[in-house]
Amino acid sequence: MASDKLAALALLLALLGCVAHTCQASYGYPYPSSAPAKSTPPAAPALSYAYYYKTCKGAEKIVRDVVQAEIKRNRGIGAGLIRLFFHDCFVQGCDASVLLDKTQANEQTEKFGLPNIGSLRGFEVIDKIKTKLEAKCKGVVSCADIVAYAGRDATYFLSNKKVYFEMSAGRYDGRISSANETLFNLPPPFADVTLLEAMFAAKGLSLDEMVTLSGAHTVGISHCSSFGDRLPRNASDPKAMNSRYAKSVTMKCKSGSSTVDQDIYTPNTLDNRYYKNVLNHEVLFTSDAALESSKTKYLVKQNLKPYLWEAKFKKAMRKMGGIGVKTSANGEIRKNCRLIN
């Protein structure tokens, strides 16, 4: 018990130090002092499929072609686009607020929040898509819809065209972006199931959808600093990495590499391998290992069936795309995705 209290104190001091120095230390950013209150998000405006069919026919194909070309060059960018969609929707809703650069009027946009700074990718891809769409249909396609379409298309190509779904559109771009809001809206990598469930519930997503969306951790990379609380391995922790995996991860991080593949088996393919990794104690984050808890383990086991997980992932991605959607009353169609009009 005494050692547990010392460990907790050390964690608290590390987190407070990280805040004081605006750094991204072993734990990345401060742990929320409490789980967010469950709330029902306001009803989203009516989004629709084939939204741009009349106003910018071929818009979705432009997005898909750019995403496909970028993923052919670097499959890692696909994981970045999926993550960009998630990080956008969980802060201020799906309104492209994550894309805004700092200005004299706002020097701390979401990009500079501790969970995001230096870790988000795909901004240049969104810029490239926006440029093409503006040339075809000036002032028509929102940056928020581009982010949603790009996340959908990255899912399709990274799954080797197995996970395809329609994405509704009609979102407007938000005008507000604050680094401070990232801290308590984006689930930290060392969250337990209780906190994860509460943070997803605050966005209108269920426990099952939280577990399903966590499967995106089967692609992409993680900075070694993001799972510093898991190393060295604590053999007495029932959710600790298995010894072989911990040794492999430790060696890679100590060899000079600052990143590790999230899935060592199929790192460039979006599939359901993540759930086997959870059960085999071969996941990086505390928040991943937490899914082996009694409250969620049965959902992890359900997702071992690839077709079931794929169907659930499609549905959860579409639902996430409806969080906090803006309308013309409180949003705009940006000319430049990095700046408000």
C-alpha positions in Angstrom: 0.0 0.0 0.0 2.8 2.4 0.9 4.5 1.8 -2.5 1.2 2.4 -4.3 0.8 5.7 -2.6 4.4 6.7 -3.5 3.8 5.7 -7.1 0.6 7.7 -7.2 2.4 10.7 -5.7 5.2 10.4 -8.3 2.7 10.3 -11.1 1.0 13.4 -9.8 4.2 15.3 -9.5 5.3 14.2 -13.0 2.0 15.4 -14.4 2.1 18.7 -12.6 5.7 19.3 -13.8 4.6 18.6 -17.4 1.9 21.3 -17.1 4.3 23.8 -15.6 6.8 23.4 -18.4 4.3 22.9 -21.2 6.1 19.6 -22.1 5.1 16.2 -23.3 6.8 14.0 -20.7 6.2 10.3 -20.0 2.5 10.9 -19.5 1.9 13.4 -22.2 -0.6 15.6 -20.5 -2.4 16.0 -17.2 -4.9 13.4 -16.1 -8.4 14.9 -15.7 -9.2 15.5 -12.1 -12.5 13.7 -12.5 -14.5 12.0 -15.2 -16.6 14.4 -17.3 -20.3 14.4 -16.4 -22.5 12.3 -18.7 -24.5 14.5 -21.0 -26.6 14.2 -24.1 -25.2 16.2 -26.9 -27.6 18.5 -28.7 -29.3 17.0 -31.7 -27.0 17.4 -34.8 -28.3 19.2 -37.8 -29.6 16.9 -40.6 -26.6 15.6 -42.4 -27.1 13.7 -45.6 -25.4 11.3 -47.9 -24.3 12.5 -51.4 -24.6 16.0 -49.9 -22.5 17.6 -52.6 -24.1 15.7 -55.5 -25.7 18.9 -56.9 -23.4 21.6 -55.6 -20.0 20.0 -56.1 -20.4 16.7 -58.0 -17.4 14.5 -57.7 -16.2 16.1 -54.4 -16.0 12.7 -52.6 -13.9 11.3 -55.5 -11.5 14.2 -55.2 -11.0 13.4 -51.5 -10.7 9.7 -52.1 -8.1 10.1 -54.9 -5.9 12.3 -52.8 -6.1 10.1 -49.8 -5.3 7.0 -51.9 -2.3 8.6 -53.5 -1.0 9.8 -50.1 -1.4 6.4 -48.5 0.4 4.7 -51.4 3.4 6.9 -50.6 3.1 6.4 -46.9 0.5 4.2 -45.2 1.2 5.9 -41.9 -0.5 9.0 -43.1 -3.7 7.0 -43.2 -3.6 6.3 -39.5 -2.9 10.0 -39.0 -6.1 11.0 -41.0 -8.2 8.6 -38.9 -6.8 10.1 -35.7 -7.3 13.6 -37.0 -11.0 12.9 -37.5 -11.3 11.5 -33.9 -9.4 14.4 -32.4 -11.5 16.9 -34.3 -14.8 15.5 -33.3 -14.0 15.1 -29.6 -13.1 18.8 -29.2 -15.8 21.3 -30.2 -17.4 18.7 -32.3 -16.7 17.7 -35.9 -16.1 21.2 -37.1 -12.4 21.3 -38.3 -11.4 23.3 -35.3 -8.4 21.0 -35.0 -7.0 22.4 -38.3 -6.8 26.1 -37.2 -3.3 27.6 -37.0 -2.5 30.1 -34.3 -2.9 33.8 -35.1 -2.3 37.0 -33.2 -5.9 36.8 -32.0 -5.5 33.2 -30.9 -2.0 31.8 -30.2 -3.2 28.6 -28.6 -5.5 26.6 -30.9 -6.2 22.9 -30.5 -3.1 22.0 -32.5 -1.1 23.3 -29.6 -2.9 21.4 -26.9 -0.6 18.9 -25.1 -2.5 15.8 -26.5 -2.0 17.1 -30.1 1.2 19.1 -30.4 3.8 17.2 -32.3 1.6 14.1 -32.7 -1.1 14.9 -35.2 -0.5 14.2 -38.9 -2.4 14.8 -42.1 -2.8 18.6 -42.2 -1.0 18.9 -45.5 -3.2 16.2 -47.0 -6.3 18.2 -46.0 -4.8 21.3 -47.5 -4.2 19.5 -50.8 -7.8 18.3 -50.9 -9.1 21.7 -50.1 -7.1 23.4 -52.8 -8.5 20.9 -55.4 -12.1 21.4 -54.2 -11.8 25.2 -54.1 -10.6 25.1 -57.8 -13.6 23.0 -58.7 -16.4 24.4 -56.4 -15.3 27.6 -54.7 -16.6 28.1 -51.2 -18.8 24.9 -51.2 -17.1 22.0 -49.4 -16.4 22.5 -45.7 -13.1 21.6 -44.1 -15.1 19.6 -41.5 -16.6 17.4 -44.2 -13.1 16.9 -45.8 -11.8 15.7 -42.5 -14.7 13.3 -42.1 -14.4 12.0 -45.7 -10.6 11.6 -45.4 -11.1 9.6 -42.2 -13.6 7.3 -44.0 -11.4 6.9 -47.0 -8.2 6.2 -44.9 -10.2 3.4 -43.2 -11.1 2.0 -46.6 -7.6 1.9 -48.0 -5.8 0.8 -44.8 -8.3 -2.1 -44.4 -7.4 -3.2 -47.9 -10.8 -2.1 -49.1 -12.7 -4.3 -46.6 -14.1 -1.5 -44.4 -16.1 0.8 -46.6 -19.1 3.0 -45.6 -21.0 6.1 -46.7 -20.3 9.2 -44.7 -23.0 11.8 -44.4 -22.1 15.5 -44.8 -23.3 19.0 -44.4 -21.1 20.1 -41.5 -20.0 23.7 -41.2 -16.6 24.8 -40.0 -16.3 26.1 -36.5 -14.7 29.5 -35.5 -13.5 28.5 -32.0 -10.4 26.5 -31.2 -8.7 26.3 -27.8 -5.7 24.3 -26.7 -7.1 24.2 -23.2 -10.2 22.2 -24.3 -8.1 19.3 -25.6 -6.9 18.2 -22.1 -10.3 17.2 -20.8 -12.0 16.1 -24.0 -9.4 13.7 -25.4 -9.0 10.4 -23.5 -5.4 10.1 -22.1 -3.4 7.0 -22.9 -3.3 6.1 -19.2 -7.0 6.2 -18.6 -8.9 3.4 -17.0 -12.2 1.9 -18.2 -14.3 4.1 -15.9 -12.8 7.3 -17.3 -12.9 6.1 -20.9 -16.5 5.2 -20.6 -17.4 8.6 -19.1 -15.4 10.5 -21.7 -17.1 8.7 -24.6 -20.5 8.9 -23.0 -20.1 12.7 -22.8 -19.9 12.6 -26.6 -23.0 10.3 -26.9 -21.0 7.2 -27.6 -21.6 3.9 -25.8 -19.2 1.6 -24.0 -19.4 -0.8 -27.0 -18.6 2.0 -29.4 -15.6 3.0 -27.2 -14.2 -0.5 -27.4 -14.9 -0.7 -31.1 -13.3 2.7 -32.0 -10.2 1.7 -29.9 -9.6 -0.9 -32.6 -8.1 1.9 -34.6 -5.0 1.4 -32.5 -4.1 -1.5 -34.8 -2.5 1.1 -37.1 -0.1 3.9 -36.6 2.7 4.6 -34.2 3.1 5.8 -30.7 5.9 7.9 -29.1 7.8 6.0 -26.4 7.0 8.8 -24.0 3.3 8.1 -24.3 3.5 4.7 -22.5 6.3 5.6 -20.0 4.0 4.5 -17.2 4.1 0.9 -18.5 7.8 0.5 -18.4 9.7 -1.0 -16.8 7.3 -3.8 -16.7 5.5 -4.4 -13.4 5.2 -8.2 -13.1 2.7 -7.9 -10.3 0.3 -5.9 -12.5 -2.2 -8.3 -14.1 -2.6 -6.0 -17.0 1.2 -5.5 -17.6 2.7 -6.2 -21.0 3.9 -9.8 -21.3 7.6 -10.1 -20.7 8.6 -10.8 -24.3 6.6 -7.8 -25.6 7.9 -5.5 -22.9 11.5 -6.5 -23.7 11.0 -5.9 -27.4 9.4 -2.5 -26.8 12.0 -1.5 -24.3 14.9 -2.4 -26.6 13.4 -0.4 -29.5 12.8 2.7 -27.4 16.4 2.5 -26.0 17.9 1.9 -29.4 17.3 5.5 -30.3 13.9 5.1 -31.9 11.3 7.5 -30.4 8.3 5.6 -31.8 6.9 2.1 -31.8 4.3 0.5 -34.0 1.0 0.2 -32.2 0.5 -3.3 -33.6 3.7 -5.3 -34.2 1.9 -7.9 -36.3 -0.1 -6.0 -38.9 1.1 -2.4 -38.3 0.0 -1.1 -41.7 -3.4 -2.8 -41.9 -6.6 -1.7 -40.2 -8.0 -5.0 -38.9 -9.2 -6.6 -35.7 -5.8 -7.8 -34.6 -5.8 -5.2 -31.9 -8.3 -7.2 -29.8 -6.0 -10.3 -29.8 -3.2 -8.1 -28.8 -5.2 -6.8 -25.8 -5.9 -10.3 -24.6 -2.2 -11.3 -25.2 -0.9 -8.3 -23.2 0.7 -6.9 -26.3 -0.6 -3.3 -26.3 1.2 -0.1 -25.5 -1.2 2.1 -23.5 -2.7 1.7 -20.1 -6.0 2.6 -21.8 -5.6 -0.3 -24.2 -4.7 -2.8 -21.4 -7.7 -1.5 -19.4 -10.1 -3.1 -22.0 -9.3 -6.5 -20.5 -11.3 -5.4 -17.4 -14.3 -7.4 -16.6 -16.6 -4.6 -17.8 -15.2 -4.7 -21.3 -13.5 -8.0 -21.8 -16.6 -9.6 -23.3 -16.7 -6.8 -25.9 -13.0 -7.4 -26.7 -13.8 -11.1 -27.3 -16.8 -10.2 -29.6 -14.5 -8.1 -31.8 -12.2 -11.1 -32.4 -14.8 -11.9 -35.2 -13.5 -9.7 -38.0 -16.8 -9.2 -39.8 -18.6 -8.2 -36.6 -15.9 -5.7 -35.7 -15.8 -4.2 -39.2 -19.6 -3.7 -39.2 -19.5 -2.1 -35.7 -16.5 0.1 -36.7 -18.4 1.5 -39.7 -21.4 2.4 -37.6 -19.3 3.9 -34.8 -17.3 6.1 -37.2 -20.6 7.4 -38.8 -22.0 8.2 -35.4 -18.8 9.9 -34.2 -19.1 12.1 -37.3 -22.3 13.6 -35.9 -20.8 15.0 -32.7 -21.3 18.7 -32.2 -22.0 19.5 -35.9 -22.2 23.2 -36.7 -24.7 24.9 -39.0 -24.6 28.1 -41.0 -25.9 29.8 -37.8 -22.7 29.1 -35.8 -20.2 28.1 -38.5 -18.9 28.9 -41.9 -17.3 27.3 -45.0 -13.7 28.3 -44.7 -11.7 29.4 -47.7 -8.5 28.1 -46.0 -8.8 25.2 -43.6 -6.1 26.7 -41.4 -7.8 30.1 -40.9 -11.3 31.4 -40.1 -12.7 33.6 -42.8 
